[in-house]
């Protein structure tokens, strides 16, 4: 059963073709210059198979809440997840949604100069024009009201969200939205988890932002808890009013 993604109704990317690809737990909403759903499906199958086969022989990879070292012969997606987890100080599965979005996005980028892949709030963006990414934060009054302005020259970029109040993903915190931005969507996903884990109440936001600052290669972070928000990094915050390009 796929979780409802009500924030997808906010998306107004009229210059791109939109379509969904769903396999098992993976639920992608993709936008490219043309419909590449068949190629996207093949990409998802390939990377999921590599992930599943690796976990089959290395079950601790899926169970660990701590970083794990993998061999140089491990599949690309496994190495990307392990590297992101090491930088963020979390288990490798904290990077899985971002890693899949990134791998599929990079595969499709050979066929489309513009690619946006959203995987449960984790985004890989490669764009030729500036985009606005609205932040979904559940029941927070700030949900859908603020977003990030992404310049085309800054992409490809990963923008990922972890929440302790929205969705099925595991979070040790209670943030309505912990958003991380990095060149790697796998890293952004892992970092969002690490930052979100540190937020129980609004008073925890400053400390969580300190954690974000300590993650190598992270560009910035946004944290929303109730009606409070904290921001760190080289980010442009804007008003969105439930509208988003990505």
Number of C-alpha atoms within 10 A of each C-alpha: 5 11 10 9 13 9 19 16 10 18 16 13 17 9 11 17 14 19 16 14 16 13 12 9 11 18 19 26 21 27 26 25 14 14 15 17 17 9 14 21 16 14 19 22 16 13 19 19 12 17 20 13 13 16 15 12 9 12 12 13 23 18 12 14 15 16 21 19 12 15 9 9 8 13 15 15 20 25 19 24 29 29 21 32 30 20 17 30 19 22 25 29 25 33 30 29 26 32 32 29 28 29 22 25 28 19 16 22 16 10 14 18 12 23 27 29 31 27 24 25 25 29 32 33 28 24 21 15 11 13 17 23 23 26 27 27 28 22 13 18 13 22 23 21 17 22 24 21 19 22 15 16 12 13 18 22 24 28 30 33 29 34 31 24 18 16 15 10 13 13 22 15 21 22 30 29 31 35 29 31 27 23 18 21 33 35 34 36 34 34 35 30 31 27 33 34 21 21 28 16 14 17 11 17 25 17 13 22 23 12 17 25 17 12 19 14 16 21 20 22 28 27 30 29 30 18 12 15 17 16 18 16 15 11 16 13 16 14 15 19 14 18 22 23 18 25
